[in-house]
């Protein structure tokens, strides 16, 4: 079925896309999510709702429902770390029934990296298999075991790519597999090294993949040396170089350079919990 989300329409039309993220808090009320969405402003195409990124928090599904209520288009994030294929498909059906139309399929950080080392991981299927399962649900109306879905199911499927993963050949193969499985948009890991990102993007473009999927380059605004250290600890795979510039102006300059690169279809802002910074960053970047 055709997905009628704002994000899907912008991908189809070729418009430049700007998304951001909200990391739900460890709370049993929606007030923090509502405040964060208000702080993000109303100029975004969609907002990702994190899925227990840094430990136990309000579910992405509940936060996405709160976003819909607030008039904000959510991107439901789902990690395979915490759910088997039964729970994944069940949550997708529930999301569709609520009117959620976008999903980002991820494996998720290992539980030892989010402060929950005593938890058992699941990883019944990986993120690429999850993409394929979700795509089948939308295109064929069938669950993984062939069970027919009652009622319409339409979900725009997205995935994540790490431009700095080596070797490059394996990196491209992983990306191609996700696209072939049904991913329609890719949000990258945060970009700090523009030269390394440009090399990856050139290879992606030469492989013809930028014609098959919308690449959204991610940025993470850092305000201080403390933020840099915290980002390194929380995201060891972000490849943050020494001497990285901090502040809104530096991040805005990165956005401008990314926007000018052939093959970049949009920007994804990793707010790091500082949603109030996003409107200022958009203004400084001319977005």
Buried (B, 14 or more C-beta within 10 A) or exposed (E): EEBEBBBBEBBEEEEEBBBBBBBBBEEEEBEBBBBBBEBBBEEBBBBBBBBBBBEEBBBBBBBBBBBBEBEBBBBBBBBBBBBEBEBBBEBBBEBBEBEBBBBBBBBBBEBEBBEBEEBEBBBBBBBBBBBBBBBBBBEEBBBBEEEEBEEEBBBBBBBBBBBBBEEBEEBBEBBBBBBEBBBBBBBBBBBBBBEBBBBBBEBBBEBEBBEBBBBBBBBBBBBEEEBBEEBEEBBEEBBBEEEBEBBBEBBBBBBBBBBEBEBBBBBBBBBBBBBBBBBBBBEBBEB
